[in-house]
Amino acid sequence: MFHRVLVANRGEIALRIIEACRELSMEAIAVYSEADREMPYLRLAHQSICIGPASAARSYANEAAVLSAAKMAGAQAIHPGYGFLSENPEFVELCEQHGYVFVGPSQQTMKLLGDKAAARTAVIAAGVPVLPGGLLEEERESAEDMADRIGYPVLVKAVFGGGGRGMRWVDNPSELPPAIAAARSEAKAATGSARLYMEKAVRDPRHVEVQILADHHGTIIHLGERECSVQRRHQKLIEESPAPRLSETTRCALHEAALAASRAVDYANAGTVEFVLADDERFYFIEMNARIQVEHPVSEAVTGIQLVKEQLRIATGAPLGYGQEAVQVRGHAIECRINAEDPQRGFMPSSGTVTLEELPGGPGVRVDSHLYSGLRMTPHYDSLLAKLVTHGRDREEARIRMYTALQRFRVSGVATTCAVAQRIISDPDFRDARITTSFLAKRFP
């Protein structure tokens, strides 16, 4: 059991964790960099501690600084949020060595999931469908032979990493050698490892993920699935739950596969199992994310279960206290990520001082954000300004509410992606749920 939690993150997710701590009568210790010292959410924390300069590497991603702050504050647990140290098994090991509860899975589980090839092997043993493929290692089958065996197109992917880093699509044999060389270089720069694997590529798939919760007493449940196909360069822009245009047979099979994958890696806490879905509704495991997801609010909206609170409860050792039958998906929710980026300049991050003019509200509208007038957006951190979530009785009501909410989300001082989100939401193909991962490239080239 613990009651003092160090919040090892910033922005909207830090605020979300602080709010959850308050609701559980826990004391939240917020850390901040010199660039974030004016953040209003720091006033909501029980205590706040500066951990370094603006550079993330010297503050939020600095293991020693975070652990020193935890010791200084007398914290008993550390919640990493997402990004920064959230999927770093070495940091989890350090927390365990220093006697801190890490709010997330164990270091063994995280290490396994960080190795995409090892995770793939584990879920195969549990009967979860994966795409044909394997490790690219010189002493084994040659890359050319593997590609011929599984059939083009293929994907060359980094064993460690995510977000499209170290990944290349290959349509024919002539493209394979340069794709492998480029992927190795990018993977090495991003993760420190040049190991790659290859798998069969699915043309024009959907990206669907299942939210799970697992305690330390053997209970594991899912909170339905999310559609995450609206992406730009492998970065999700719009997410929704439940996934539209999906047969109930496939939906149930996805849920069961996610639970099986989670059991196979001995998962505890909140996690997300990701799949690609072909046009015939056959689906295949991609990876499992060992953290809270940016898009978790859409699952909260349709189930009424507060995921960050459940993360903290599970980390204390408490049982979930309910089973799958207690989870009811009601209505439909959509989330748009609003970024400080300039679509007219190739979505380059936009820096400046934000002035709030209007924020949306009303029935079925939620804004998760650390925004305030005077907020300085700098190149030091990601460009996320806010997550705008709408909930309705059905998808169309949620979609219309989102369009109105985007109209009312008005800030000045930085460029935003609001107008792009509005175009997507109002697009006929989006309205009719005819979306795949190539939706943006096709509709908005």
N, C-alpha and C positions, 0 to 999 in steps of 0.2 A: 504494500500500500504506500502511496505517496500523496503529498498535498502541495508541493512546490515544484512547478514545471518551468524549465527554461525554454523559451520560444526561440529556436535557432533559425530564424528566418525574418523576412521583412514584408512590407506591403500588405495586400489584402489577405494573404493566408496567415500572416502573423496576427492580424486583427481577428480573423476567424478563430484562431486557436485561443487567443486571449478571452474572447466571448465564451467559448466552450468551457474554459477553465472557470470562469466566473459562475456559469450555470451549474458546475459541479462542486462549487465552494472550494476550488483550488486556487492557490496563489500563482499568478503568471509572472515570470521574470522575462522582460523583453530585452533583447540586445539590439544595438543599432550601430551603424557606421557614422562617421563624422558627417557624411552627406545626408543622413536621415535623422539628424538630431531634432528636427522640428516636426516630425510625424505626430499627428494628434493622437494616434492609437497608443503612443507611449504613456500618455496620461492615464489610460485605462488599466495599465499593468500595475501590479503590486509594487514593482521595482523595475528600473531600466538601467542598463549598463552599456557604455560605449566600448566596443571591442576592436576599433581600429579605423583606419582611413577609408575613403570611398571605395577603393579597389576591393572587389568581392574576394579576391584571393588573399587579401590581408585582413578581411573582416568576417563576412558571413561564411566563407568557405575555409576559414582558418581554424583547423581543429584545435590547436593549442589555445587560441583566443576564446573559442566557445567553451572549452572545458574549464579554462581559468575563470570565466564569468560564472559558470555553474558552481564552482567551488566557492567563489566570492559571495554568491547569493545564497549558498546553502540549499541549492536545488537538489531534488532527489530524482528527477526525471528530465529528459530532453526530448522535445517534439521538434522534428526537423522540417515539417511542412513538405513542400516539394522543391526540387532543384537543390542547388548547393550541396549539402552533406546528406541528403535524404536517402540516396541509394549507394552510399559508400560503406562497404562492409568493414573496411579498416577503422572507420570512425565508430561503427557499432561495437567493434571489438574494444576500442579505447574506452567507450562508455561503460562497457561491462567490466573492464579492468579497474576502472576508477569508481565503480559502485553506483553508476547512474542507470536508471531504467531508460532504455531507448524505446520511444513510442513508435513501434514498427516491428517487423519480423526480426528473427534472430540473424546473427551474422552468417551462420551456416546457410540458412535459406537465402539470404540476400546474395551471398557469394555464388550459390548455385544458379540463381536467376540472372545474375549479371553475366554469366557465361551462357550465351544463347545456345551453343551447341550442347552443353550439359543439360540445360533446361529442356531442350528438345528431346534428348534421350530419356529424361525422367518422365515426361508426359506421354511419350510413345509407349513406355512400359505400363502406363495407366490406361491405355486404349484411346487416348485423345488423338484425333486425326491431325497429321502434319503433312506438309507438302514434301514430295520426294526430294532428296538432296543429301548433303553430307559435308564434312569438313574438307577444306582444301589443304591437304598436306602432301608434301613431295613424296613421302615414302608410301603413300596410299595411291588410290586411283588418280590418274592425271585429270586436270581440270577439263581438258578437251573430251576425255572419255566420259567423265561424269555428265557433262553437258549433253553429249550425244545420247547417253543412257536415259536421262530424265526428259530430254526434249526441249528445244528452244520455244519460247524465250525463257531465260533463266535470270535469277537475281543473284548477284554476288554481294555478300553482306559481311559486316564486321562481327566477329564473335562477341566482342565487348562494344557497347555503344548503343545509340538509338537516335531518333530524330532524323533519320536519313543519312547520318554521317557514316562514311565507309560503305555505302550501298550503291550499286550500279546495275542498271537494267541492260541485258545483253540479248539482242535479237538473232545474231548469227555468229558462226565461228570466228570470222575476221574481227569482230568487236571484242572477243573474249580476252586476249592478252593485254590490250591497253586498259580494259575495264578492271582487270585484276590488279594491274600496277597502280592505277589511280586509287582504287579502293584500299589497297594496302597502305599507300602513302597517307591517305586521309584518315584511315583508322589509327595508324601509328601516331599521327599528330594529335588526334582527338582523345585517344584512350591509352596510349602508351603501348598498345599491342597491335601487331600487324596480322594477327590470325583472322582468317576468313572462312566462311562456309558458303555453299551454293544451294539454292533450292529452286524448284520449278516456279516460274512467275505466272500469276493469274492475271489475264488481261481484264482491265476495267473492273476490278473487284469493288465490293463494299468493305468498309472497315467497321466492324462491330465488336464491342467489348462488354464484358460482364463484370459488374461490381460484386465483390464478395466481402464477407465479414467472417472471421474465425476467431474463437476464443482459445484459451489454453486448456479447455476441458473437453475438447472433442466436438464441440458444436461448430458447424460451418454452414452458412446460408448465403444465398445470393439476393441482390436487390434489383434484379432485372438487368436488362442490357441497355447500352447506349449506342446510337448511330453516330459515327465520327468520320463519315466519308468526305465531308466538305473540308478539304485540306489544301494548303498552298505549300509546296515544297516539303511535304511530309509533316507540316505543322497544322494542327487542327484549328479551324476558325469557328465552326458551329457544331454543336453537339445537341442531341435530343434523346429523350427516353419516353416511351419505349421506341425501339427501332421500327419505323413504318414499313409497310409492304413486306411483311415477313409472316410466313405460315406459322401456325401455332406448333406444328410438329418440329419445325426447325428451331423455333424459339426455345422450346423445352429442351431440345437436344443441345443447344448452345449452353443453356444453364447447367445441364448435367455435365457437359465436358469441362466447363469452368470449375465446377466443384471437384471433379476428378483430378484436374491439373493441380488445384490447390492442395488437395490431400497428398498428391504425389510428391510435393516439395515440402510437406510438413509446415504449411503456412499458418501463421497466426497474425491477427490484426486486420486492417483494411487493405485490400489489394485489388488489382484489376487484371483480368485475363483477356488478352486481345486476340482477335481472329480476323482473317480475311474471308469474305463470302463471295463465292462465284455466282454467276447469273442463274445457275441451276439450283442454288441454295445449298450446295455443298460448302462446308466451312473447314478452315484449317487454322490450327494454333500458330500464332506469331511469337508472342512473348508474354510474360507476366510482369507487371509493374509493381514493385514492392514499396508502395508509398500511397499517400492520398493523391488523387488526380486533380488537375486544374478544373476539370468538368464535373467534379463530384456533386455540385448543387442540383443538377438535373435529376440525379437519383434521389437526393433528399426531397426534392419537390414532389415527386410522384409517390414516394413511400412514406414520407413523414418521419423518416429515421435520420437523426443528425449524426453524420459519419464521424466528424471530428470528436464529438463527445463519446461515441462508441469506441474510437481509437484509444482515448484516454482511459475509459472504463476497462477495456480489455487489457491494457498495459498494467493496470493495478492488480490484475489477476482475477478480476470479477468475471463470472460467467455472463454470457449474453443475456440469459434469462428468458429467451423466447426462441422459437424454432421457425422453420420455413413457413409454416401455416400462418404465422402472425404477420408476414410481409404481404401487403396488398398494394398493387400498383393502381393508382387512381389518376385518371386523366393523362395529360401529355405535357411535357416540359421541353423548352428549347433554351439553349445558352449561346449567346454571341460573345466572343472575346473582343473587347474594344481596345485596340492598341494605339499607342502614339507613334504612328507610322504614316508616311506620305505616299499614298497610292500613285500620285503623279510623278514621283521620283523612284519608282521601282520598289515601293514599300520600304524605303530607307527609314530608320528610326528618326523620329522628330524630337529635337530637344527644345526646351523653353520653359517658361513659367506659366502654369495653368491657371486660368480664371474660370470658375464655375458659373455658368449662366442658368442652366436648368438641369435637374435630374428627374428621371421618370419615377412614377409611383402609381399607386392604385391597386385594385384587385389583381392578384396573380402576377405581380411584378416585384422582382427582387434585384437589388444592385449590390454586388459584393465588390467593394473598392476601398482603397486608402486615400481617395481623392480629397483634396481641399483646395480652396483658392490660395494660390501662392506656392503650390507644389512645384518643385523644379524637377523636370524630367531631364535626366542626364544620360550619357552613354554608358554609365557604369553598370546598369542593371537592365533586365529585360524591359520591353516596351509596354507591358500590360498596364492599361489604365483602370479597367473595370471588367467585371463579368456581369453581363446583363441576362437575367433569367426570367422567362415568363412561363406561367402554368395555366392551363385551361382544361375545360371538360374534355376537349378533343384536340387533335393536332391543329385544326384550322383556327380554333379560338386562340390557342397559344401562338400561332403564326401571326395572326392579326394583332394581338397584343404586343408581339415583338416589334412589328413594323411601327406601331404608335410609340412604343418605348424608345426605339431608335431615333424617331423624330424629336423626342423630348430630351434626348441625351445631348446637351449642348455645352461644349466647352470651347474656350479660345486660348490662344497662346501656343498651341501645338496642333499639328495635323493629326487626324484620327481616321480610323477605318470604318466609321459609322456609315458613311454613304455607300461603301462597298457592301457592308452587311445588309443594308436596306435593299440594294439591288439583288442580292442573293435571295433574301427572304421573299421578295416579290416576283422572282423569276418563275415562269410557268412550270419548269421542270422541278424546281424545289417545291413549289406548291403541290405538285402531284407526286412528290417523293420519288422522282426518277433521278436518283443521285448515286454516283459512284465516286471513287477517289479521283477520277479524271473530270469530274463535273466542272470545276473552276477553269481548268485548262481549255475545255471545250466551249463553255458558255461565255467565259470572260478572258479570251486569249490576250 
